[in-house]
Amino acid sequence: MIHTTIGSAGHLLVIIAFVTAVVATFAYFKAGIAGSTVEESQTWKRFARTLFYLHVAAVLGVVFSLYWIIGNHYFEYHYAWKNSSLSLPTGYTISSFWQDQEGSFLLWIFWNVVLGCILILTNRSWEAPVMAVFALVQAFLTSMILGVVIPGLDLKIGSTPFLLLKEVMPDLPVYAMDPNFIPKDGKGLNPLLQNYWMVIHPPTLFLGFATTLIPFSFAIAGLWTKKIQDWVRPALPWSLLSAMILGVGILMGAYWAYETLNFGGYWNWDPVENSSFVPWLVLVAAIHTMIIARKNPTALKTSFILAIATFILVLYSTFMTRSGVLGSASVHSFTDLGLSGQLLVYLLTFTLASIGLLVYRWKSLPSDEEEVSTYSQEFWIFIGATLLCLSGFQIIATTSIPVYNKIAEAFGTVLNMALPADQIGHYNKFQLWFFSLITIVTGVGQYFWWKRAGKDKLQSLYNPLLLALLIAAAIITYQGIRDIQYIVLLTAGVFAVVANGSILFDIFRGNYKLSGGAVTHIGVALMLIGILFSSGYTKVVSINNSGLMISRSDEFTKDDNKENKENITLWLNKPEKMGDYMLTWRDVRVEPRHIPGYLPKSWVDIIEGDYHAVALRDIVVDGKQYNAKGDTLEIFPENFYYDIEYREPSGRIFNLFPRVQINPAMGGIVSSPDIQRKVNKDLYTYVSMVTNPTAEPVWSQTESFTVNLRDTFFVNDYVAILDNVVRTEQVEGVTLGEGDAAVKAIIRVLDKDKEYVITPSFVIRNRMVARKPEVSNDLGMRIQFQEINPQTGQFTFNVNTTQRDFIVMKAIEKPLINVLWMGTFVLVIGFIMATVRRFRDFVKMRNKENKPAGGKSKGKMRVEVADL
């Protein structure tokens, strides 16, 4: 049965959400404009608030409808069929909600309504102008999932997630035979996204995007209502919260890339990565100017510009990643669903409107009559904000190259500009110097901010500078750092830690609540030091010393055979020396559901096209039996884990399990790393090349050998010896009855440094002959006991050979990467401290302003309206 009701309800609720957002925008605008009486403004505000709550209810209904479709596996809907499957665990079923464009827009809409409700309940004095902006943004966002066509104009607005599969793909032949066809299963979630970070990273990132709307709305409200300075106080704590959440979301994505992708790092300067990082840089710059905006008119103007620019950059990044313009430039970008025109209108509307309002009010903004002193607090904050903005500009200018090409193409011109071939090298060349200066400014600026340095007190900076130089010199000497860029960045980072640490020590002796800035700056410095060592001094330990070329493919031969030199080949169960380690590839394993760890692939028979396997033996893990032989168990069929044993010089053994995914959507086989984490470094291992674990072996033509006991025969490069033929009572897979007989041959096969025993069986059962071959994966050999000649005492064996299983793997040491993750933790702590302090300051001031002179609460809140 096709469940049309839930989809129709969801689509109707989208329309309701859109209409209520549009009408709420108008009502809040009417509540905020000048010329209205207090009663009229309050009436419009109550009406707008009711409409916004109806919008909230409609959005929650849309979210519920889509989750109901996905969670109940209604695969007649295109969105559920494309992004989920029966086999997905609950967490990944939830994350399939935002795998596609419509779901991610809905996630963004959801966070906006949550934040809008909080603003209504906590800040009534700013409600009308701020929520007018909020409601307008919601109208644009809900239009992205509207999915309606205007009759007569053939104009489609938005793309709805509530389309049936036959509406999206009406030409499928199956619908000609069965109009009510419903797929039994969906395509499933991209295996690369089946990671716990992908369950929490997108919601965090979109919450970060949503929170950037709050300082933008307050800035627009301040311009609109002529509260030129008052907007900063309520906007600042939200800006800090937004910077923390957006920063955490970006770092979650970086850690997901580190754990899941195999480019050997956590940041690749991908255009989609850049498009979220640049708004964060500008937002951090805005926070610093907002801190001094109430005292400095120039900073006030800059705060307006940066708060507006942050949100506009979020819209611009949305346009780039969802319009298809980055289709060939980034693996993370979405394909165009025909929304590029709407996205462009969305971007241009808020860009032109906000810039127009800022220009209109510019003359009424206060000006600073005096030149800012080099020794002032404001000067160093301006320097830091300027450097952050320049850093962001360099990134976005290069990232936007595909956009330049599209603009030129729209005007009939061909630019043919290309992104840098070496993106990492290109961005690092600039960003390394930007952040060296930024970290220095964080230290110097703190001394001026807390008045420990000034025009006549520069000597206070000498001690932290001298201490930082000594520490940096020791590290440079010990680590053997020679690159001047790295020396500068390391020295700057150490100085920032020392200087901010000194300030932090003094603050803690007074009021620790004021220490958020110093803690945050220390976190940034630690992150940069961790990035410096983990990226700049990565060491490849899987050096190919065999003298043999592994592959002639472009991937391995480019850059002077780089990958041929930096990968090693491992044969199954054959030890291989790698640096200080002795490596042995032990097995291929699969990932079961509901059973801890991984199981040897030989224990199960995977059912093709299903998410199950049949146990070929009792499944016992850590002494506990989970399945009996013949049981069906659930597995993740895309994932294969390569059990690689590392033996250290001390004799200590540990195992890593790098993953290979059978992922046709990503070109076939995709590998992911496994990581051995130590205090001072990570050992990062991934498989570069494998024999396909799902492919059946291709056996050579049969070669027969007739030999006597103790005879030697040669198979390829191996020496085989028939040691004995003995009677056996058990043959795997064969049930022996009374009168049946079975023997097995004991054949020793000698390799260069190891010998193997193969025992094929010969069975006489019910007067019929059965031959049970034995396969040695280590040797790539199959031997079948073919014949026994009682007259001559000779035995005949059929032998087939195939390509021996092998893997090509790369291992990298990433020193001091834990300093990066520790810095991330410190950064978040600093942001939390600063956010809590600023929220408390705002609440205290808000309560003070709302309290009359007599000390009693006002019966009615005074309404302030704009004069636009």
Disulfide bonds with the S-S distance in Angstrom:
none
